[in-house]
Amino acid sequence: CKDCREQITPVAQPRCECCGAPFAAGANHLCGPCLKQHFAFDLARSALIYQPPITHLISALKYQGRLTGLSSLAALARASEGFRDLSVPDLILPVPLHQNRLRERGFNQALLLARACFPEHRALINTGVLQRHRQTPPQTTLSGTFRRRNLIGSFSLIQPHMVNNRKILLVDDVFTTGSTVHECARIIREGGAVGVEVFTLARTS
């Protein structure tokens, strides 16, 4: 509705040229974390700032299975500046859930978002290439350093030949520290990908 829409903040320029973190003012440049550490992805972009009502919509999608807001979220994502920065990929990989969590939830929200945000590239979306084979504590309970440690060895490529010499787009719901997509991108790079970009619906400010 109009009242909720007025509370939604898009991720706009100026922002970090690598991870897409928004700046209050100035020109686009690399943020402090990106200068200090090397992410395995080439570029990460998000559509919206992770704040109400977006937080409520994502939570309802993930934990209550409410799909009614998905088309609206996808429309906002496709209209964002970050969406337009993405290259045309050879393959789109939703960040996978561990099979136990997938069984509990009944769906992977990253897959739903990938299908909704990239309908013209549905044939490129593949859930059989990257797997999460180690279940870890929820990332929301951990600090940045422990998030990275928590994820080491959690992902693997089932079909490395599918990413070799290809441009890959990773899709997830929220970018917080970038630990999850970094670890996924690192594994994909080891498989021979020539480029890895990331798109998330939202990111923390």
N, C-alpha and C positions, 0 to 999 in steps of 0.2 A: 504494500500500500504506500501512499504518498508519505506518510509519517515515517515509516521504516526506511524508505528509500533515502530520505533526507539524512538519516543517521549513518548511511553507508559511505565509507571513505575509500575511494579507489587508490591504488598504489600508482603514483604519478611521478614525473620528473620534478626535481632532480633526484637521482638515485644512484646506487652503486652500479658500476658498469658490469660487475661480475654477478654478485648475488642478488642484486635488485633492491637492497635495503633503501628505504626512502630517506631523504635528507630534508631538513627544514628549509634550507635555502642554498643558493650557490649553483654550481654546474655539476654535471655528472662526473663522477670520479670513483676510484676504488675506495671502499670503506676500510677502516682500521683492521678488522678481522681478515678481510681478503688480502690486505698487504702483508699480514703476519703469517697466514696459513694458506696453503694452496689447495683449493677445492678440486676435486677430480672432474667436475663438470665445467663446461666452457661458459655457461650462462644460465642464470636462474631468474625466472620472472614469476610474479604473482599478480593476481588481479585486484585483490581487495585487502584492506587492513583487517586483521583478526580482532574484531570488536563487535559488540552487540549492534544490530541483530544477527550479524553473520555468524558469530559464535554459537548462537542458539540454533540457527538453521543447520550448521554443520553437525552440531551435537545431536540434533533430532534425526539427521540423516544416518549418522554412524551408529548411534546407540538405540534408536527407537525405530529405525527403518522407515522413517517418514520421507517419502519420495516426492511429495507434492511441491516442494520448493526447488527441486533439481533443475527444472527447465528455466526457472528465473535465475538461479545461480549461474547456469551455463550461459544465459544471455548476457549477464553482467560480465562474466569472464571473457566472452568473445568480443565484447565492446571495449575491453581494457587496453591500455597502452602496452602493457607487458605481452599480451597475446600477439600484438602486431610485431613485436620484436623477434618472435620465434622464426627459425628457419623451417623449411619444409623437410620433415624427417623421412627416413626410409622405414623406420619402425617406431611404434609407440608402445612403451612398456609401463603399465600401471605399477606403482610400488606394491609388491605383494604382501599379503598377510600370511602369518604362519597358519598351517592347516587347522590347528586347534582353534585359533581365533576366528578363522574363516567359518569353521563349522558352528561355532557359537553364534556368530553374527548373521550368518546365512548369505553374506555378500561382501564384496570388497568395494568400499566406497571410492577408492581410486579408479577402479574399473568403470564404475557408474559415471564418474566425472569425466573420464577419458572419452567414453561413448557420447556423453551429452555435449562436451565442449568441442569435440572433433568429429562431428557426424560425417563430414566429407572424407575423412580418413579412417573410417571404421575398419576397412580391410587391412590397415597397417597395425591395428591394436592386437597385441599378442600377450597372452597370459601364460604361455608355456615355455618362455625363454628364461626368465628370472624367477628364482624361488627363495623364500625365506625358510630356511631349514632349522633355525634355532629360535625357539620362543624366548623372548626377553621381557623384563619388566616394562610396563608402560613408560614411554619416554617422558611423559608429562611429570613424572615423579622425580626426574633426575636433572642435575645441573648440566651445563654444556659439556664439561670435561667428561663426566660420567656417561653422558649420552653417547659420545664417540666410543668410549671403551665398551659400553653396553652392546654396541652393534657390530664390533669386530668379529668376523667369522659367521655372521648371521645370514648372509646372502650368498648365493652361488648361481652360476649359469648352467642351465640344463642343456641348452643348445648353443654352445659358443659360436658355431658357424653362422648363426642367425644375426649376430652383431658384428662379425668380422667385416671390416672395411665399409661400415655403414654409419649413417647419422642417426642417433637415437634420441628420442624424446621421452623423458621420464615424467609421469604425472602422479601427483599426490594431492591431498586435501590442504595441508597446512605446512608452511615453511617456518620453523622456529629457529633452530641453530644451524640447520642444514646438514646435520649429522646423518640422517637417514638417507637422503638423496646423494650425499657425498659417498657413503659406503656403497650404495647401489652403482653409482657412476664409476667408482674405483674398480669394481668387479667387471663392469661392462668394458672399461678401458683395457683391462687385462685380456678380454676376449677379442681385442683388435678393433674396437670401434674407432672411427676417425673423428667423431664428434659426439658430445653428449650435452643436451640442453634439458632444462627442468622447467615444468610449469606447475604451479600450485594455485588452487583457488584463492587461498588467503595466506597472509604472513603476519607475524607479530611485528609491531612497529619498532 
